[in-house]
Amino acid sequence: MKHSASFDSAPAVSPSFSWVFQRPYRIFAFGFGSGLLRPAPGTWGTLAGWLIWALLLHRLPDGPMAVLLVLAFLLGCWVCHRAGRDLGIHDHGGIVWDEMVAVWLVLWLSPPSLVGQAVAFVLFRAFDIIKPAPIRYFDRRWSNGFGVMWDDLLAAGYSLLVIAVLVRFGWLA
């Protein structure tokens, strides 16, 4: 569950499809609308990220993929901050660009099989939901777009560490 510290300058807004699609940065922040799905918008956003990966991104060579991830992270810092400010909640549950970018990183560095991708998805969602230290620390204290993106990047790191162990011991190929 996402932390819901409020901004002081904006009243809380309940996002709708029409609200999201009024501004391009909201479209990205809400994962092209996937963050509006209930329950568990973070899981829906991660699924949307996996779909984009499967349809488009898995074909990219490593260099362009690395550049895309850096640019998507930087874009995320801005769009997540702007959407959070509009909502009056810095890390609203519907803001899922952070999940999408983080799962792209995990999928990029995981075994490309369907089983490998499914394990990557489950591990990322588990670490993003449970938020072991230091993820929970950053999630509670950093209330800007970078903070929104950073805690998911840490969850991706935990996921990749477990995947590396699974691959090393031959339990995942």
N, C-alpha and C positions, 0 to 999 in steps of 0.2 A: 504494500500500500504506500502510496506516495505521501510525503510530508506536505502539509498544507499551510505553511506560514504565509500570512497575507502581506501584500504590499500595502503601505499606508495611503497611497495616492489614488487608488482605484477601487471602486466598489466591486464586490464579487458578482460575476456574470455566470449564468448557466449556459454553456455553449450548445449551440444547435448546428445543424447542417448549414443553414443559411448564414449563421454567424461565422462559422469556420471559413466558408467559401467567399466571404467578403474581402479578405486580405490574403495575398499569396503566402506571406510568412505563416499565417495560421494554417493554411493547407499543408505546408510542410510540417509544422509543429504537431498537428493532429494526424500525421501519417496518412495524408490524402483521404481523411475521413475515418480511418480505422480506429482512431482514438475515441470516436463517438459510440462505438459498439459496446454493449454491456451484456453480461458482467465482464469483469477483468479486461479493461481496455488495454493494459500493458501487454497482455497475452495476445490480444487481437493485433496490436501494433507490431509485436514480434512476428506473428504469423504473416502479416503484410510484408514485413522486411524479408522473411524467408521466401515469400512468393516473388518479390522483386529480385532477390538473389537468384532464384531458380530460373526465372525468365530472362534476366538481363545480365546481372553482374558476374555470375560464375564464369562467363566467357572472357572477362577482362584479363589481360596478362598482369603479372605481379606489380610492375612499376605503375601503370595507370590505376590499378586497384588501390595501391598505397596512397597515391595522390588523391583519388576520389574519397578515401576514408578521411584523410586530413581535412579536405575541403568540406566534406559532409559534417565533420565534427565542428569545424569553425562556423559553418552555416547554422548548425544546431545551437551553438552558444547564443547566437543572435536571435533565431526564430523562437527558441524556447523562452528566452528572456522576454521578448516582445509579447508573445501570446500569454505568458504568465502575468505580465503587467496588465494586459487588457482584461484578464480574468480576475485580477486581484489576488491570485494564488500563484506563488512562484513555481510550483511543480504540480500542477493540476493533473489528476490521473489520466485525463484525455490527451495530454501532451505525450506523444509516443515516439517522436523523432529520435530521442535518445536510445530507446530500445531498438529501433530499426538500425541505426548506425552501429551500435554495439554488436548486434547479432550478425551484421555483415562482417565485422572483424572476426568473430568467432567462426563463422562459416568459411571464411577465406582461409583460415589457418587450421581447419579441421579436415579429417579424411572426407573426400568428396562423395562417398557412398551415401545412399539414403539413410542407412543406419547411423553413419557418422554424423550426418546432418540432424537427424532426430535426437541423437545424444547431445549434440551441441545445443539444440533448441531447449531441451529439457534442463540441461545444466545451467544455461544462461538464465532461464526463467527462475529456477530454484535460487540461484545466487542473487538475482535481482529482487526477489520477494523476501528472502530470509535476511539479506543484507548483513553478512558477518562483518566483524571488524576488519578493516577500518571503513568499510562502505557506509555503515550506519552513521558513523561519526561525521563523514563528509555530507551525507544526505541531510542531516539535521542542522548543519552549521553553514553550509554554502548555499545562499539563497539567490543566486543569479543564474544566468544561462549556462555558464561554465559548470557550476555546481550540479545543475540538472544533468548535463552530459557526463560529468566526471564519475558520478557514482555508478552509472551503467558501464562505463569503460572499466572500472574496477571489477564489476561483476563479470565482464567479459574476460578479464585477466584470470580470475579464479576459475572460470569455465575452461579456459585454455590450459591452465595448469593441470586440472583433472584429466582433460583429454590427452595431454602429453603423457601422463602416467598410464592411462589406459592403453595408449598406443605402444608405449615402451614395454609394457608387460604382455603385449599381444592380445589384449582383450578387445581392441577396437582397431579396425583396419580401414 
